[in-house]
Amino acid sequence: MRALKHNWSLRGVVWPARFPARELALVLALGLPAGGALAMPFKNGFDLGNAIIPTGDILSGGPPKDGIPAIDKPKFVAPDEAAFLQDNDPVVGVTLHGTARAYPLRILVWHELVNDQIDDTPFVVSYCPLCGTSMVFAGETGGERLTFGVSGLLYQSDVLMYDRQHNSLWSQLAMKAVSGPKVGTALKWLPSRMMSFKAWKEEHKKLKREVLSTDTGFSRNYNRNPYVNYESNNQVWFRVPKTRSELASKAWVIGIVINGKAKAYPISPLALRGGITDEVDGVKLKVSYDAEKQSPRVILVKTGEEVPFTRVFWFAWQAFYPDTGLWRPGVLRSGGVFHFTLPSGHEKDHALEVSRDLKAWDSLLVFGHTPGFINIGLTPADTTDKPVQEGTLAGEKIIFVRQSEDAGREFYRTRPQP
């Protein structure tokens, strides 16, 4: 199921500047000063002499150091003053000490990092458009306050941050310093949730609510997304190892790490079920996807405590965690009721998403679709329909029916509820 549907599209023609061969195009597109890479072991002004990742895999993303400017002095407005946002715009939500803050992707896509603090708790909000990852980290390591900037470098297509105190490089998805004086130091991952602006407002009515303002101190068009169309194609623009082929490269997954054990949950099949209970390294979890809020969530079954996670493209998660576990839902079985909703007019988007994400998941293809009606299977079957599940699609009641069986796999289609 396509996550975070909104009018401000995250899909389309991506920043041409992100191609290494088109570095100048990116610099010109952003109105940035041109910057060149220095000879090894330096890149973009960073000493890679003690790097714990292959230096040949550290690539220039186009802009120079700080060419994508982090926000260091964020300003906030009340939700009703955030007129630049629409209800279905995605935001990254952080809640600390009774204060809920929303960081719109409209802004993050241009800055990638926000150094912030609520009461006495510093943290950094990070976003990598190429991997689709939003992750929040504590702003202190070993009792030292750190602030972060954008290095202009990438590792496995993911942003490399740097700290201004030591000039060390930090990998977002690896969650640690990979070069410099702080090499090997781990970041503390804090819970955050991506959801629609409307859902964020409704979920935090009883808290003090603040929205990151477009008054960032930088001249950027926050109504324009420089990464349009990037999500909708299956191209990966930078060199990334692909050792796991269970899912399409840009299938959305929820990625978690428990006691050093990584696991991924494909969003499309998870959305059809709403939520599941799972166990990772002996820890029981509730993993869910709320289709109406367009938001994943992971909590501990025992305490209800929020567990940090990130929504991420599969290609990136499997690159950083090649031994990751992968939740496989198998086939839908008889019994039980599940519900999923889809905004009217977006049935085709849903069909395309199912085709892309589930093709590798269970050899499924979408072979036909009309508004409110999606057929899923290898080929149309001539067998007698047998109802097995019911739910909703675009506000219409539907039932899933067993269509055929092949090598032990069952395929389903939807049809209007009679």
C-alpha positions as CSV (number, residue, x, y, z in Angstrom):
1,M,0.0,0.0,0.0
2,R,1.4,3.4,-0.9
3,A,2.4,5.2,2.2
4,L,2.0,8.9,3.0
5,K,-0.2,9.9,0.1
6,H,-0.3,13.6,-0.3
7,N,-0.8,16.3,-2.9
8,W,2.8,17.6,-2.5
9,S,4.2,14.6,-4.3
10,L,7.5,12.9,-3.2
11,R,7.5,11.4,-6.7
12,G,8.7,12.6,-10.0
13,V,12.0,13.8,-11.5
14,V,14.7,13.7,-8.8
15,W,17.2,16.3,-8.2
16,P,19.5,15.9,-11.3
17,A,22.3,17.0,-9.0
18,R,22.2,13.7,-7.2
19,F,23.9,11.9,-10.1
20,P,27.7,11.8,-9.4
21,A,28.3,12.4,-13.1
22,R,26.1,15.5,-12.9
23,E,27.6,17.2,-9.9
24,L,27.6,20.6,-11.5
25,A,23.9,20.3,-12.4
26,L,23.1,19.7,-8.7
27,V,25.3,22.6,-7.6
28,L,23.5,24.9,-10.2
29,A,20.1,23.6,-9.3
30,L,20.6,24.5,-5.6
31,G,22.4,27.7,-6.3
32,L,25.4,26.4,-4.3
33,P,29.1,27.2,-4.6
34,A,30.9,24.5,-6.5
35,G,33.1,22.2,-4.4
36,G,35.5,19.6,-5.5
37,A,36.7,16.5,-3.8
38,L,40.3,16.4,-2.5
39,A,42.7,13.5,-3.1
40,M,42.4,10.5,-0.9
41,P,42.3,10.0,2.0
42,F,40.3,13.2,2.1
43,K,36.9,13.8,0.6
44,N,34.9,17.0,0.9
45,G,37.4,18.1,3.6
46,F,37.0,15.0,5.7
47,D,40.0,12.8,6.7
48,L,39.2,9.2,5.9
49,G,42.5,7.8,7.2
50,N,40.8,5.8,10.0
51,A,37.5,5.0,8.2
52,I,35.9,1.7,9.2
53,I,33.9,1.5,5.9
54,P,35.5,1.1,2.4
55,T,36.6,4.6,1.4
56,G,36.0,3.7,-2.2
57,D,32.3,3.4,-1.4
58,I,32.2,6.9,0.1
59,L,30.8,8.9,-2.8
60,S,30.1,12.5,-3.5
61,G,26.4,13.3,-3.6
62,G,27.0,16.5,-5.5
63,P,27.0,19.4,-3.0
64,P,30.1,20.3,-1.1
65,K,30.3,20.2,2.7
66,D,27.3,22.1,4.1
67,G,26.1,22.7,0.6
68,I,22.8,21.2,1.9
69,P,22.4,23.4,5.0
70,A,21.3,21.9,8.3
71,I,18.9,23.9,10.4
72,D,20.6,24.9,13.6
73,K,18.1,27.5,15.0
74,P,14.7,26.0,14.2
75,K,11.6,28.2,14.7
76,F,8.2,26.8,15.3
77,V,4.6,27.8,14.8
78,A,1.3,26.5,16.1
79,P,-0.5,23.9,13.9
80,D,-3.2,26.4,12.8
81,E,-0.4,28.8,11.7
82,A,1.3,26.3,9.4
83,A,-0.7,27.4,6.4
84,F,2.0,26.0,4.0
85,L,1.0,22.4,5.0
86,Q,-2.0,20.4,3.8
87,D,-3.6,17.7,5.9
88,N,-2.1,14.8,3.9
89,D,1.5,16.2,4.0
90,P,3.9,13.9,5.7
91,V,5.6,15.0,8.9
92,V,8.1,13.4,11.3
93,G,6.8,13.6,14.8
94,V,8.9,13.8,17.9
95,T,7.4,13.8,21.4
96,L,9.4,14.7,24.5
97,H,8.6,16.2,27.9
98,G,4.9,16.8,27.0
99,T,5.8,18.7,23.8
100,A,5.0,17.3,20.3
101,R,6.9,18.7,17.4
102,A,6.3,18.1,13.7
103,Y,9.0,18.3,11.1
104,P,7.5,18.5,7.6
105,L,9.1,16.6,4.8
106,R,8.6,19.7,2.7
107,I,11.3,21.3,4.8
108,L,13.5,18.3,5.6
109,V,13.9,17.4,1.9
110,W,15.9,20.6,1.5
111,H,17.9,20.5,4.7
112,E,18.1,16.8,5.8
113,L,19.2,17.7,9.3
114,V,17.6,19.7,12.1
115,N,19.5,20.3,15.3
116,D,16.9,20.8,18.0
117,Q,16.3,20.6,21.7
118,I,13.2,20.2,23.9
119,D,13.8,21.3,27.5
120,D,17.2,19.9,28.4
121,T,17.2,17.1,25.8
122,P,19.1,17.8,22.6
123,F,18.5,15.7,19.5
124,V,19.0,15.8,15.7
125,V,16.2,15.0,13.2
126,S,17.8,13.4,10.1
127,Y,16.2,12.6,6.7
128,C,17.7,11.0,3.7
129,P,15.6,11.4,0.5
130,L,17.5,8.8,-1.4
131,C,16.8,6.1,1.2
132,G,13.5,7.5,2.4
133,T,14.7,7.3,6.0
134,S,13.8,9.6,8.8
135,M,15.7,8.9,12.0
136,V,16.0,10.9,15.2
137,F,19.2,10.6,17.4
138,A,20.2,12.0,20.8
139,G,22.3,15.1,20.5
140,E,24.7,13.9,23.2
141,T,27.3,11.1,23.1
142,G,29.4,10.3,26.1
143,G,28.1,13.4,27.9
144,E,29.2,15.7,25.1
145,R,26.8,17.8,23.1
146,L,27.2,17.4,19.4
147,T,25.7,19.3,16.5
148,F,25.6,17.9,13.0
149,G,25.9,19.1,9.4
150,V,25.5,17.5,6.0
151,S,28.8,16.3,4.6
152,G,27.8,16.2,1.0
153,L,29.0,12.5,1.0
154,L,27.0,9.3,0.7
155,Y,27.7,5.7,1.8
156,Q,25.5,3.1,0.2
157,S,23.2,5.9,-1.0
158,D,22.6,7.1,2.5
159,V,23.5,10.5,4.0
160,L,26.8,10.9,5.9
161,M,26.4,13.5,8.6
162,Y,29.4,15.1,10.3
163,D,29.7,16.6,13.8
164,R,31.0,20.1,14.0
165,Q,32.9,19.5,17.2
166,H,35.3,16.8,15.8
167,N,34.6,16.7,12.0
168,S,33.9,13.0,12.2
169,L,31.6,11.4,9.7
170,W,28.5,9.6,10.9
171,S,26.3,7.1,9.0
172,Q,22.6,7.6,9.5
173,L,21.5,4.0,8.9
174,A,24.6,2.4,10.5
175,M,24.0,4.8,13.5
176,K,27.6,5.3,14.3
177,A,30.7,7.4,13.4
178,V,32.6,5.9,10.5
179,S,35.7,8.1,10.4
180,G,37.4,10.8,12.4
181,P,38.1,11.2,16.1
182,K,34.7,9.7,17.1
183,V,35.0,6.7,14.9
184,G,33.1,3.7,16.2
185,T,31.0,5.8,18.6
186,A,27.3,4.8,18.4
187,L,24.3,7.1,18.1
188,K,21.4,6.7,20.4
189,W,18.3,6.1,18.3
190,L,15.2,7.9,19.6
191,P,11.5,7.0,18.8
192,S,9.8,9.1,16.1
193,R,6.9,8.6,13.8
194,M,6.1,9.6,10.3
195,M,2.5,10.3,9.6
196,S,0.1,12.7,7.8
197,F,-0.1,16.2,9.3
198,K,-3.8,15.7,10.0
199,A,-3.1,12.5,11.9
200,W,-0.3,14.2,13.9
201,K,-2.6,17.1,14.9
202,E,-5.4,14.7,16.0
203,E,-3.0,12.4,17.9
204,H,-1.4,15.1,20.0
205,K,-4.4,17.3,20.9
206,K,-3.7,17.2,24.6
207,L,0.0,18.1,24.2
208,K,1.8,21.3,23.4
209,R,2.1,21.2,19.6
210,E,4.7,22.9,17.5
211,V,5.4,22.7,13.8
212,L,8.8,23.5,12.2
213,S,8.5,26.9,10.4
214,T,9.6,27.7,6.9
215,D,11.4,30.6,8.5
216,T,14.7,28.7,8.4
217,G,17.1,31.4,7.5
218,F,17.6,30.0,4.0
219,S,16.0,30.8,0.7
220,R,14.3,27.6,-0.5
221,N,11.0,26.9,-2.3
222,Y,9.3,24.6,0.2
223,N,6.4,24.1,-2.2
224,R,8.7,22.4,-4.6
225,N,10.1,18.9,-4.1
226,P,13.5,18.4,-5.9
227,Y,13.1,14.6,-5.7
228,V,10.0,14.3,-7.7
229,N,9.4,10.9,-9.3
230,Y,12.2,9.3,-7.4
231,E,9.9,7.0,-5.4
232,S,7.9,5.8,-8.3
233,N,10.8,4.3,-10.3
234,N,12.9,1.3,-9.3
235,Q,16.3,2.9,-10.1
236,V,19.0,3.2,-7.4
237,W,21.4,6.0,-8.5
238,F,24.4,5.3,-6.3
239,R,26.4,2.1,-5.9
240,V,24.7,-0.2,-3.4
241,P,25.4,-3.9,-2.8
242,K,22.3,-6.0,-3.5
243,T,22.6,-9.4,-1.8
244,R,18.9,-9.8,-0.9
245,S,16.4,-10.0,-3.7
246,E,13.2,-11.0,-1.9
247,L,11.7,-7.5,-2.5
248,A,11.8,-4.9,-5.2
249,S,14.6,-2.4,-4.6
250,K,12.2,0.4,-3.6
251,A,9.7,-1.6,-1.7
252,W,8.9,0.2,1.5
253,V,9.8,-1.6,4.7
254,I,9.7,-0.8,8.4
255,G,13.2,-1.4,9.7
256,I,14.0,-2.1,13.3
257,V,17.1,-3.2,15.3
258,I,16.6,-5.0,18.6
259,N,19.7,-6.0,20.6
260,G,21.7,-5.8,17.5
261,K,19.3,-8.0,15.5
262,A,17.7,-6.3,12.4
263,K,14.4,-7.1,10.9
264,A,12.3,-5.6,8.1
265,Y,8.5,-5.6,7.6
266,P,7.2,-4.9,4.1
267,I,4.6,-2.2,4.4
268,S,2.2,-3.2,1.6
269,P,1.3,-6.6,3.1
270,L,1.4,-5.3,6.6
271,A,-1.1,-2.6,5.7
272,L,-3.6,-5.3,4.6
273,R,-3.4,-6.8,8.0
274,G,-3.2,-3.5,10.0
275,G,-0.9,-5.0,12.6
276,I,0.9,-8.1,13.7
277,T,2.7,-9.4,16.8
278,D,6.2,-10.6,16.3
279,E,9.3,-11.5,18.3
280,V,12.9,-10.3,17.7
281,D,15.7,-11.7,19.8
282,G,13.2,-12.7,22.4
283,V,11.5,-9.3,22.5
284,K,7.8,-9.3,21.7
285,L,6.6,-6.5,19.5
286,K,3.4,-5.1,18.0
287,V,4.2,-3.9,14.5
288,S,1.4,-2.0,12.7
289,Y,0.5,0.2,9.8
290,D,-2.4,2.6,10.2
291,A,-3.6,3.2,6.6
292,E,-5.8,6.1,7.6
293,K,-3.0,7.9,9.4
294,Q,-0.5,6.6,6.8
295,S,1.8,5.8,9.7
296,P,3.8,2.8,10.9
297,R,4.2,2.1,14.6
298,V,6.3,-0.4,16.7
299,I,5.7,-0.9,20.4
300,L,6.8,-3.4,23.1
301,V,4.0,-5.8,23.8
302,K,4.9,-6.0,27.5
303,T,5.0,-2.2,28.3
304,G,3.5,-0.4,25.3
305,E,6.8,1.6,25.0
306,E,7.6,3.0,21.6
307,V,10.4,1.3,19.7
308,P,12.5,3.3,17.3
309,F,12.0,2.3,13.6
310,T,12.4,3.8,10.2
311,R,10.5,3.6,7.0
312,V,13.1,2.8,4.4
313,F,13.6,1.5,0.9
314,W,14.5,-2.2,0.9
315,F,17.6,-1.6,-1.2
316,A,19.1,0.5,1.6
317,W,18.0,-1.6,4.5
318,Q,19.5,-4.8,3.0
319,A,22.7,-3.0,2.2
320,F,23.3,-2.0,5.8
321,Y,21.8,-5.1,7.3
322,P,22.5,-8.0,4.9
323,D,21.6,-10.5,7.5
324,T,18.3,-8.8,8.4
325,G,15.3,-10.9,9.2
326,L,12.3,-10.4,6.9
327,W,8.7,-10.8,7.9
328,R,7.0,-12.9,5.3
329,P,3.2,-12.8,5.6
330,G,2.6,-15.8,3.4
331,V,-1.0,-16.1,2.0
332,L,-4.2,-14.8,3.4
333,R,-6.1,-17.7,5.1
334,S,-9.8,-18.2,5.8
335,G,-11.2,-16.7,8.8
336,G,-10.9,-13.3,10.6
337,V,-11.5,-9.8,9.3
338,F,-9.0,-7.2,8.2
339,H,-9.7,-3.6,7.1
340,F,-7.7,-1.2,4.9
341,T,-8.8,2.1,3.4
342,L,-7.7,4.0,0.4
343,P,-8.6,7.6,-0.6
344,S,-11.0,7.7,-3.4
345,G,-9.3,8.3,-6.7
346,H,-6.1,6.6,-5.8
347,E,-7.0,3.0,-6.6
348,K,-4.6,2.9,-9.5
349,D,-1.7,4.0,-7.3
350,H,-2.6,1.2,-4.9
351,A,-2.6,-1.3,-7.8
352,L,0.8,-0.2,-9.0
353,E,2.2,-0.4,-5.4
354,V,0.9,-3.9,-4.9
355,S,2.4,-4.9,-8.2
356,R,5.8,-3.5,-7.4
357,D,6.0,-4.6,-3.7
358,L,4.4,-8.0,-3.9
359,K,5.9,-9.1,-7.2
360,A,9.0,-10.3,-5.4
361,W,7.2,-11.1,-2.2
362,D,5.0,-13.9,-3.5
363,S,5.3,-13.8,-7.3
364,L,2.1,-11.8,-7.5
365,L,1.2,-9.5,-10.3
366,V,-1.6,-7.0,-10.7
367,F,-3.3,-8.1,-13.9
368,G,-6.4,-5.9,-13.9
369,H,-8.0,-2.9,-12.1
370,T,-11.0,-0.7,-12.2
371,P,-12.0,1.9,-9.6
372,G,-12.7,0.1,-6.3
373,F,-11.7,-3.2,-7.8
374,I,-8.3,-4.8,-8.1
375,N,-7.4,-8.2,-9.4
376,I,-4.3,-9.8,-7.9
377,G,-2.8,-13.0,-9.2
378,L,-0.6,-14.6,-11.9
379,T,-3.4,-15.0,-14.4
380,P,-7.2,-14.8,-14.3
381,A,-8.5,-18.1,-12.9
382,D,-11.5,-20.1,-14.1
383,T,-12.0,-21.8,-10.7
384,T,-15.0,-21.1,-8.6
385,D,-14.7,-18.1,-6.3
386,K,-14.6,-18.9,-2.6
387,P,-14.8,-16.0,-0.1
388,V,-12.1,-16.0,2.5
389,Q,-11.7,-12.4,3.7
390,E,-13.5,-9.1,3.7
391,G,-12.3,-5.5,4.0
392,T,-12.8,-2.1,2.4
393,L,-11.2,-0.4,-0.6
394,A,-11.9,3.3,-1.4
395,G,-14.8,3.1,1.0
396,E,-16.3,0.1,-0.7
397,K,-16.8,-3.2,1.0
398,I,-15.0,-6.0,-0.7
399,I,-14.2,-9.6,-0.2
400,F,-11.1,-11.5,-1.0
401,V,-11.8,-14.7,-2.8
402,R,-9.6,-17.7,-3.4
403,Q,-9.0,-17.7,-7.1
404,S,-6.6,-20.6,-7.8
405,E,-3.9,-22.7,-6.2
406,D,-0.5,-23.3,-7.7
407,A,2.4,-25.1,-6.0
408,G,0.8,-24.5,-2.6
409,R,0.3,-20.7,-3.1
410,E,-3.1,-19.2,-3.1
411,F,-4.0,-16.1,-5.1
412,Y,-6.7,-13.6,-4.4
413,R,-8.7,-10.9,-6.0
414,T,-11.1,-8.3,-4.7
415,R,-14.7,-7.7,-5.9
416,P,-17.5,-5.5,-4.7
417,Q,-19.4,-6.9,-1.7
418,P,-22.7,-8.2,-3.0
